Amino acid sequence: MVSTLQPSTDSFLRGGLELNDISTLKHDIDAIQSEGIGSGRGAVKTGTYIGKCTMWRCGKRILDEYPEMAEGKVHRGGRGVDALSFRSLGRELGRSDMTIKRWIDTVNKYGQSEEDAFPAIEEDAEIIADKWVEKQQPKLPPPVMALPDGKYSVIYADPPWKYTSGDQHTDVTQDTVIGTHYQSMTIPELCALPVIDLATDNSVLFLWVTSPLLDESFDIIDAWGFEYKTSIVWDKVKHNVGNYVSVRHEFLLICTRGSFTPTMEALKLEDSVQVVERTEHSTKPEAFRAIIEMLYPDEKYIELFARRRVDGWDTWGDEV
Ligand SMILES: C[S@@+](CC[C@H](N)C(=O)[O-])C[C@H]1O[C@@H](n2cnc3c(N)ncnc32)[C@H](O)[C@@H]1O
């Protein structure tokens, strides 16, 4: 049959196809598209299923008329039907050449018979819907590694604090946002860590914290079963501009459980302000570990959120 839609007949023929009854084809394609078919569980699955089945039916309808289009390419240079045919047919049907190509690709992918194609499409729709549902899930915090089983009298912790925008000052921005390459933990996540199970009845916790989170750090001390006693200030020498002041210090909080003041023999009163120029992001100077060992010699030590192993210490952290 020859189309009544004459204007592009020449180019259509030049594209390599005999022009059949385009008006019937166009009517059928429009009908398929307005119909939609299928059913399924969930809006995404149903929508995907209907959409793909509709594409398949449109493609199949065209291939019934022009089987040679199965081999066609939208871009010039393909075997068989070339770009011109896709463009011409698209123009006749009021669709783009890429749309026609996608319909035909759908038939090529799922097969020529409805019995094969529709169940395969349904399977794909299921997978797509599952992926969509997964994407909608709120991102869960990274799974927290189990703490070791042992008991320790000295616990040294430098948590990966999570800062909210309200806490921002330049010190935080540089040290914990821009330069951060590790996951951070919220206050509730840190509180939930069963550090209390690691601590002997009489023990000490040395906890690093920056000024903006000083207040929240007391919740953690409490949750971990310790009592705040005093602090050491680390003067980092290099300044960071802040919202209120130019920040160049962090706190090392000293907290105990039971009775655990340093023994008098060990006690050499260290200066509560330690001046050590900061180096790379988050790295705490070894001078503080030396102070801990001096205050509490020959104890069972563990470093939490450690980044490297140290002789005489147990370590826990996802980067060790
Ligand atoms: C502030 S850094 C510790 C820096 C260390 N004190 C130093 O001087 O190099 C915090 C560390 O906690 C680790 N961390 C983050 N989330 C963790 C998690 N859920 N479990 C274990 N370690 C985690 C980070 O990968 C990072 O190594």
The ligand as a Gaussian input file, in Angstrom:
#p B3LYP/6-31G(d) Opt

LIG

0 1
 C       39.752000      12.217000      64.030000
 S       40.230000      10.795000      63.193000
 C       41.443000      10.124000      64.267000
 C       42.784000      10.744000      64.035000
 C       43.886000      10.118000      64.878000
 N       43.711000      10.411000      66.267000
 C       45.241000      10.594000      64.422000
 O       45.926000      11.253000      65.209000
 O       45.640000      10.319000      63.295000
 C       38.863000       9.714000      63.405000
 C       39.007000       8.310000      62.856000
 O       37.814000       7.577000      63.119000
 C       37.560000       6.706000      62.036000
 N       36.140000       6.296000      61.987000
 C       35.095000       6.965000      61.456000
 N       33.942000       6.269000      61.605000
 C       34.284000       5.117000      62.240000
 C       33.536000       3.980000      62.659000
 N       32.216000       3.905000      62.489000
 N       34.182000       2.968000      63.260000
 C       35.531000       3.041000      63.442000
 N       36.302000       4.095000      63.067000
 C       35.673000       5.126000      62.472000
 C       37.951000       7.539000      60.843000
 O       38.164000       6.732000      59.699000
 C       39.228000       8.208000      61.357000
 O       40.339000       7.396000      61.112000

